[in-house]
Amino acid sequence: MPARQNWFEGWRLFALLMLTLIALCVWIAGMRQFEVDGVRMVIRFTARTSLLFFCLAFGAAALARLWPNAWTRWQRRNRRYLGVTFAGSHAIHAVAIACFSAMDPAGYAAATSLASYIFGGVGYAFIAAMAATSFDRTARAIGARAWRTLHLTGGYYLLFQFTVSFGKRVPDVPLYVLFLVPLLAVFALRMISMAARPAPRTVEAG
Ligand code: HEM
């Protein structure tokens, strides 16, 4: 079906969401005169917007299968653009991280660890590979099977990483448990949708 020409579908949707995200990040950093506090607020803000777009993209197919309606069909139809918006949001996370490390090396060292580099680095490698293969031509180039393996493995890895990154903050700020709800919901929806799928037909012998 050809992409509809409005701002809520396709690449236009992506452009609209990215412009909104960038404007909000500049506004948030500006509230703290672009000092390190503002940059850290942007890191936390983009972690949360990334969570939203990741869940919308990774849960889209299961939701549309289980509850087909206008909203879930829109979400399913636009899941590629929601996924690329997640990558864009996390690119801003990376830029803000780089600013934080340059502006306050001691604070940055205290906020990170070897584990955050290893797990975060793997996360970013998946995000880059998934975003790069979110175009018709690149998706075709790697083939349907490799595409599915990459996006499935990457998706579950990122689900795990979001769970750890938000989960480790729960002991200090119990309300962080709320961020785990959409992650758990997406996981449950995918499992239920998979279980509801009809079993592949077997060829009877004889
Ligand atoms: C090398 C890669 C990464 C580094 C160095 C990094 C660094 C950071 C830092 C320093 C913070 C804390 C900011 C503050 O307290 O002021 C943070 C927060 C966070 N990051 Fe990243 N990050 C990386 C990759 C990722 C990835 C790949 C994900 C998820 C898939 C992620 C998810 C989060 C989350 C959920 C938070 C908590 C936000 C909050 O408190 O609301 N990060 N990151």
Residues whose N, C-alpha, C, O or C-beta is under 5 A from the ligand:
A	BS01	HEM	R40 I43 R44 A47 I97 A111 S116 Y117 G120 G121 G123 Y124 L158 Q161 F162 S165 F166
